[in-house]
Amino acid sequence: MLMSRVIAACCAGAAMIAMSACSSSHDSGMIDGAGVDAEYRQEAATLTWPQGFPDPGSNFTEKDGGTGDGYPVHSFPGEGFSAADSTWWCAWVNYYVQDPAAHAQQSLAQMRTIKEKHLYAKAGAPDFRESVDAEIAALELGDAGLLQLDHQANCKVD
């Protein structure tokens, strides 16, 4: 039951991030790809990345090319901050999975700081925050089951 809620919440969080980029009209308060890219770079510069998992950068300026219907893509403010936080989170999930015995403590220490990040503090829905809290609590007890589910559903690098 808890695992299905965690998976659903993780998927909802990923969908929330993806949906924030789907507007094809320039509504008041929306930002373009360059604005999202600036947010991403600003947030990424404040994050601590695991060894071997550098910030991959963003590709948000490509959104300014249009949607195929003649309208440029615009996003809600904060999408870049959330995208950087999500990329950072998955970097730490992948670092943990790479070598749990060697990376567990450092990964967990970094993952605890998610509560200070935009994705958790400002953009995350209650279900998303609950799933992150459950994942961290399980890790603190030595149970990486929820982290493994998160890895498979959201963070797996092929």
C-alpha positions as CSV (number, residue, x, y, z in Angstrom):
1,M,0.0,0.0,0.0
2,L,2.7,2.5,1.0
3,M,4.9,1.5,-2.0
4,S,2.0,2.0,-4.4
5,R,1.4,5.4,-2.9
6,V,5.1,6.3,-3.2
7,I,5.2,5.2,-6.8
8,A,2.0,7.2,-7.6
9,A,3.4,10.3,-5.8
10,C,6.7,10.1,-7.6
11,C,5.0,9.7,-10.9
12,A,2.7,12.6,-10.0
13,G,5.7,14.8,-9.2
14,A,7.4,13.9,-12.5
15,A,4.1,14.7,-14.3
16,M,3.8,18.0,-12.5
17,I,7.2,19.0,-13.7
18,A,6.5,17.9,-17.3
19,M,3.1,19.5,-17.4
20,S,4.5,22.9,-16.4
21,A,6.2,23.1,-19.8
22,C,3.2,22.3,-21.9
23,S,1.7,25.7,-22.4
24,S,1.7,27.0,-26.0
25,S,0.4,30.4,-25.3
26,H,2.2,33.3,-23.7
27,D,0.1,33.9,-20.6
28,S,0.9,36.7,-18.2
29,G,3.7,35.6,-15.9
30,M,5.0,32.8,-18.1
31,I,8.6,32.6,-19.0
32,D,10.3,31.4,-22.2
33,G,13.0,28.7,-22.6
34,A,15.8,31.2,-21.9
35,G,14.1,32.1,-18.6
36,V,13.7,28.5,-17.6
37,D,17.4,27.9,-18.6
38,A,18.5,30.8,-16.4
39,E,16.5,29.4,-13.4
40,Y,18.0,26.0,-13.9
41,R,21.5,27.3,-14.1
42,Q,21.0,29.5,-11.0
43,E,19.7,26.6,-9.0
44,A,22.2,24.1,-10.3
45,A,25.0,26.3,-9.2
46,T,23.8,26.1,-5.6
47,L,23.6,22.3,-5.5
48,T,26.3,19.8,-4.4
49,W,26.6,17.1,-7.0
50,P,27.9,13.6,-6.3
51,Q,31.4,12.7,-7.5
52,G,31.1,11.4,-11.1
53,F,27.6,12.9,-11.6
54,P,28.2,16.5,-12.6
55,D,25.3,18.7,-13.4
56,P,24.4,17.8,-17.0
57,G,23.2,21.3,-17.8
58,S,19.9,22.2,-19.3
59,N,18.4,22.3,-22.8
60,F,15.5,24.6,-22.1
61,T,16.5,27.2,-24.7
62,E,15.5,24.7,-27.3
63,K,11.9,25.2,-26.3
64,D,12.0,28.7,-27.9
65,G,12.0,27.0,-31.3
66,G,8.3,26.6,-31.2
67,T,5.8,23.8,-30.8
68,G,5.1,23.1,-34.5
69,D,1.9,25.1,-34.4
70,G,3.7,28.4,-34.7
71,Y,3.7,29.3,-31.0
72,P,6.8,29.4,-28.8
73,V,6.6,27.2,-25.7
74,H,6.4,29.1,-22.4
75,S,6.5,27.7,-18.9
76,F,5.5,28.7,-15.4
77,P,8.2,30.5,-13.3
78,G,10.0,28.0,-11.2
79,E,10.2,25.1,-13.7
80,G,13.9,25.6,-14.1
81,F,14.5,25.5,-10.3
82,S,12.4,22.3,-10.0
83,A,14.1,20.7,-13.0
84,A,17.6,21.3,-11.5
85,D,16.4,20.0,-8.1
86,S,15.0,16.9,-9.8
87,T,18.2,16.3,-11.7
88,W,20.2,16.7,-8.5
89,W,17.9,14.3,-6.6
90,C,18.3,11.6,-9.3
91,A,22.1,12.2,-9.4
92,W,22.2,11.3,-5.7
93,V,19.8,8.3,-6.1
94,N,22.0,7.0,-8.9
95,Y,25.1,7.6,-6.8
96,Y,23.6,5.6,-3.9
97,V,22.6,2.8,-6.2
98,Q,26.1,2.7,-7.8
99,D,27.7,1.5,-4.5
100,P,25.3,1.5,-1.5
101,A,28.0,0.4,1.0
102,A,30.3,3.3,0.1
103,H,27.8,6.0,-0.9
104,A,24.8,5.5,1.5
105,Q,25.8,8.0,4.2
106,Q,26.9,10.8,1.8
107,S,23.8,10.3,-0.4
108,L,21.4,10.3,2.6
109,A,23.1,13.5,4.0
110,Q,22.5,15.3,0.7
111,M,19.0,13.9,0.2
112,R,17.9,15.3,3.6
113,T,18.6,18.8,2.2
114,I,15.8,18.3,-0.4
115,K,13.4,20.0,2.1
116,E,15.3,23.3,1.4
117,K,15.0,23.0,-2.3
118,H,12.4,24.7,-4.6
119,L,11.0,21.3,-5.8
120,Y,10.1,20.2,-2.3
121,A,9.5,23.5,-0.5
122,K,7.5,25.4,-3.2
123,A,6.6,23.2,-6.1
124,G,6.0,19.8,-4.7
125,A,2.4,18.6,-4.0
126,P,1.7,17.1,-0.6
127,D,1.8,13.6,-2.1
128,F,5.3,14.3,-3.6
129,R,6.6,15.6,-0.2
130,E,5.1,12.6,1.6
131,S,6.8,10.2,-0.8
132,V,10.2,11.9,-0.4
133,D,9.8,12.0,3.4
134,A,9.0,8.2,3.3
135,E,12.0,7.5,1.1
136,I,14.3,9.4,3.4
137,A,12.8,7.8,6.6
138,A,13.3,4.3,5.1
139,L,16.9,5.1,4.2
140,E,17.5,6.3,7.7
141,L,16.4,2.8,8.9
142,G,18.6,1.1,6.4
143,D,15.8,0.2,4.0
144,A,16.6,1.2,0.4
145,G,13.5,-0.4,-1.1
146,L,11.7,2.9,-1.8
147,L,14.9,4.4,-3.2
148,Q,15.2,1.4,-5.5
149,L,11.6,2.0,-6.7
150,D,12.3,5.7,-7.2
151,H,15.4,4.7,-9.1
152,Q,13.5,2.4,-11.4
153,A,10.6,4.7,-11.9
154,N,12.3,8.1,-12.2
155,C,16.0,8.1,-12.1
156,K,17.4,5.1,-13.9
157,V,20.2,5.9,-16.3
158,D,20.4,3.6,-19.3
